[in-house]
Amino acid sequence: MNLLDRYCAREFLKYFTIIIASLLLLYLIVDFFEKIRMFLSNQATACQITSFFFFSIPMIIWQIMPTGILVASLVAFGSLSRNNEIMAMKACGVSLYRTSLPVIFLTALLCLLALLTSEFVIPHTNERAKNIKLVEIQKRETQGAFKQNQLWYRGKEGIYNFKAFDSRTGSLKGITIYYLDKKLNLAKRVDAERGEWKDGRWIFYNTITTTFSPGKFPKLAASPAKAVDLPETPDNFKTVQKDAENMGYLELRRYIKEIQSDGYDAASYLTDLHGKLAFPLVNIIMAIIGISFAMHWEKKGGKTRGLAAGIIIGFSYWLVFALAVSLGRAGTLPPFLAAWTADILFCLAAGVMFLRIRT
């Protein structure tokens, strides 16, 4: 790396650090005021509040990193262009493509860092932040565990085992409920393919109820749909369920294989799995978009217009990504297409803009 590369890289990192710190602070302030009623109603201590936001920081940085890279590349190269440094580089025979290489290289490193963080750091910090919020602040009891890719819960009427619980929809898959008598003998067992929370009660589908009586053969009763009176609501299971965002890529892939082997639909989890790769890789795309618009300032002379257009395009990625992912989770789009649609579209747009730069 020569002197010019180090200079461009230093300028980019300087603005990137400032922008990420500013966005992080803004995010924390907004999030604090959104949750302040919850903190006050549960009499949360300053230590609990601080700990909750501290463990939330890795996930927040992971989410705002594409925006930080976009704006940092816009500002850094816009500054170089405004100070005629780009023109001086051209006069020395250094093309704009060559000038942008150190920033793209740094962005690739940040992309790798985001991937590693989402695999080894964020699952643990998210789980800790979730535990602080639900257990320490909201005082919810933890009566279950997520073990061997299954959810076990000690309920008021028995022991529950679920293959999967979707906290977004409050639905269950692969249900087995063991009812015990006062002597802790198995009195009844209920198996169901899936369950949904509707109108304040659980509806189980394709159920088989087995009733055990001393000295008698078990009695079986099947039903395509059955209302089951469980005292627990979906909120009770959130304390023990590990959501996709609280799992690393490898852990989530193992979980998907487990539920698929049992014959359950894993479209929602597959979409999140592909999203764990697609979202960090957009950092490189955002850098290219930022550089392209910064060079457009030099050509057109419209700094404010170029900056606004670049940021609008950058935030448009969030809208396309969120829409496609929601369609993938609902099963409308294939999981791979849902996660990668935004990346593919914006990669094509970034490539066209980058190749049209006047070097």
N, C-alpha and C positions, 0 to 999 in steps of 0.2 A: 504494500500500500504506500503510494507516494504522498508527497506533501499535499497535493490537490485533493486526493482521496480523503486524507485525514481531515482536511478543512471542511469539505462537504459533509462528511460523516459527523463531525463535531457540531456543525450548524444544525443538522437534522436532529441529533440527540438532544441538543439544548432546547429546541422548541418542543420536541416530543415530551421531554420531562416536564416542562412548564405546563403544557396542555393537559397531559395525563393528571398531573397534580391538581389542576384547576377543575377538570371534569370530575375527578374523584371527590374533591371537597364539595362541589355543587351537588353531586349525587348523594353524599352522606347527609348534607343539610336537608335536602328535599325528603329523603327517606326518614330522617329523624322526625320531621314535623308530620309526616304521614303516620308514623307509629307512636307519636307522643301520647295520644289518648290511651292506647294499649299499655304503654309504660306506666302512666299515672294510675289507671284503673287497677293495675296489678301491683302497684307500689314497688316497682322495680328499683333496685339500688343503682347508684352511679357505676359501680363496678360491673353489674350485670349488663347495663346498657353499653358501657365501653367495650366489654368483652364481646357482646353480640356484633357490634359494628367492626371491631377488630378482625374477627373471624369471617366477616362478610367481604372484607377488602379484596382478597384474591379473586373472588368471583366478579366483583365489580370491575376491577382492572381488566380482567379477561373480556368482559362485555364491552368496555369502552375503548379497548385497544385499537380496533379498526378505525374508529372516529379520530382517535389521537394521531394515528399514523397518517390518515388523510389530511388533516389540518396541518400537521407538522411538515409534511412534504410540500403542501401548498405554500405555507408561510416561508419555509426555508428557501425554496427555489424562487419564490416570488421576491424575497429579499435580495437574492443573488442577481436576479434580473433587474430589479429596481436600481441596484448600485452599479449596474453595467458590468458586473463580474462575469456574467454569462457571455456578454459580447467580447470581453477580453479573452475568455477561454476559447471562443470560436476563432479569434484572431491568431491564437497560438496553435491552431489546428486540432483542438480538443472538441470533439463532437458532443452534442447534448446527450446522446446515448451513453457515451463514455463517462460523462459527468454524473449521470444518474446511477451508475453501477454501484458505488459504495452505499448509497441509500437503499437500493434494492437488496444488496447483500445484507445490510443491517436488518432490513425488514424480514428477510428470510430467517435470520437468527431469532428475531422476535417471534416469528411464526413458530419456529421450533420450540422456543421457550413457552409459548402459549400451549402447545400440544403437550409438553412435558408437565406443565403446571396443571392442566386439566386432568391428567392421568394420575399424578402422584400427590398433588397438594389440595386442589379444590374439593375433591370428594371428602377429605377429612375435615377441612375448614367449614364446608357447607353443613356437614353432619353436626359439627360442634355448635355452629350458629343456630341450627335448627333445635338442638337439644336445649340451648340456653333460652331460646324463645318459648318453646312449648313446655318444657319441664321446669326450668328454674324461674322463669318470669310468670308464665301463665299457670304454673302449678298443676299441670296435667300429670296423671300417674302413668308411668311406663310399666305396662303389664304384659309386655310381649317382647319378642326378639325376632330379628331377621337373620336366619341361619340357614346355610346350605341352600341359598336362593329360594327360601320359602319364609312366609310370615307365620309365626306362632304367637298366639295371643291367649292369655288367661282371662276369659270373660266371666261375667257374673253368673252365667248359667252353664258354663262348660269350658272346654279348651277348643280354640279355633285354629284351623290350619288352612292357609290360602296359598295358592301357587303365585298369584299376582293380585296386586291392589293398585288401581289407578286413582291417585289422589285428585286428579283433575276432574274426573267424572264421578268419583265415589263408587266405582264398580269393582266387583270381585270376580276372580276366575279360579277354578279348581278348588272348590270349597269342601272342607270336611269339618264337621262340628261333632265333638264328643261330649255327650251329656253324662255326668256322673251322679250317682246317688250319694246319700250321706255317708256310706261306707266306702266311697270312692270306687265303687264298681261301675262298669260301663252299663248305663241304662238305655241309652239311645244314641244312634249315630245318624247324622244327616250328611249326605253327599250331594253336591250340586255342581253342574257345569259352570254356571256363572250366577252372579247376583247383582242387582241394581237397587239403588236407594231411590225410592219413588214415594212422594207424598208422605214423608216421615216414617217410612217403614221399608223393610227389606223384602224384595221379591226375588226368589230363587227359581232358576229354570233348570228343567231336566233333573229333578231331584229324586233321590232314592233314600227313604227313611227306614232304618233298621231298628226295631225295638227289641230289647233283650229282657227276658223274664227268667227268674231262677227256675231251673228244671224244665224249661220249655225251649222249643226251637225258636230262633229269631224270626220275627215277622217283618216282611218287606212290603213297602208301599211306594209306588212310583207316581210321579206327578210331573206334567210338562211345565207347570208354573205354580208356585206356591208362596203365599205370604208367610214369612217367618218372623216371629216376634222376638227380636234380639234387642236387649237394652242398649247396645252399643250403636253409635252412629259412625259415619265415615271419619269424623274428626278424631274419634278414639284410636283409629288405626294409623293415623298420620304420625304418631309419636314413634312408631317402630318401623314403618315402611321406608325403604330406601328408594327415593325417586331416581329417575335416570340421571338428573344433574348431580346427584350425590354419588354416582358411580363413575369409575374410570372407564376408558374404552374397553379394556380387556375384561373387566368385571361385568360390564353390561353385556358384552358379547357372550360370556359364559351364561349369564342369566337368560338371554334370549334363546340360546340353544336348549336350555333346560325346559323352558315353557313351550318351545316348539316341539320338543320331543314328546311332550304330553298332549300334543294336538291342539294347543291354544294359539289364537291369532296374536302375533307379536308385531303387527304393523307399526303401532305407536312407538314401541321401543326400538324397532329397526330405523325408524325415521330419526330418533334421537341419536342412535349410534352413528349414522352417516353424518348427522349434524355436528358431532364432536370432531370430525375431520374437516368438514366443509367450512365451518365458521372461522377457525384459526387461519385457514389458507387464504381467506379473503383479505388478510392484512397486506399481502403482496399486491393484490389487485388494487387496494385503496392507495398504496404508495404510487403505483403507476398512474392512477387517475389524478392524484394530486400533482405529480410532476407534469403531466400533460396539460393540466389547466394552468399551472404556473408558467409554462412555456407559452401558453396561449395569451397570457398577459403581455408578454414581450411583443407578440405579434399584433395584438389588437389594442393594447394599451388600456384595457378595462379591468383594473385590479379588483374593484368591488364586485363587478359583474362576474368576473371569473371565479372569485372566491365563493360568492353566493351559489353559483351554478355547481361548483365542485362539491360544496357541502350538501346541496340538495340531492345531487346524484348519490353521494355517500350515504345519506340517511334513507334514500329510496331503497338502498340495498336491504336495510332493516325491514322495510315494509314488505318487499318481495319475499325475503327469507321467512319472515313470520307467517305470511299468508300461505306460502308453499308448505311450510312445516305443519301448520294447522290442518291443511288438506291431507298431508301424509299421515298424520296421527289419526285422522278420521277415516282413513282408508280410501279416500277419493283419488289420491295420487300414489304411485308406487313409492316406497320409502326412499330409494336412491334418487329418483327424480325430484322428490319433494325437498330433499336436503341440498341437492346440488344445482337446482334450477337457477337460483340467484347467482351463485358463483359462475356458472356457465355464461349467463347473460351479461354480467358485468365484466367478466374476463374478456369476452368478445368486444365489448364497448371500449374497455381499457386498451386492448391491443390495437384497435383501429385508431384511437386517439393518439396513442404513443407513436405509431408508425407514421402518422401525419405531421409529427413535429418537424419544423424546419430546422435542420441541424447545421 
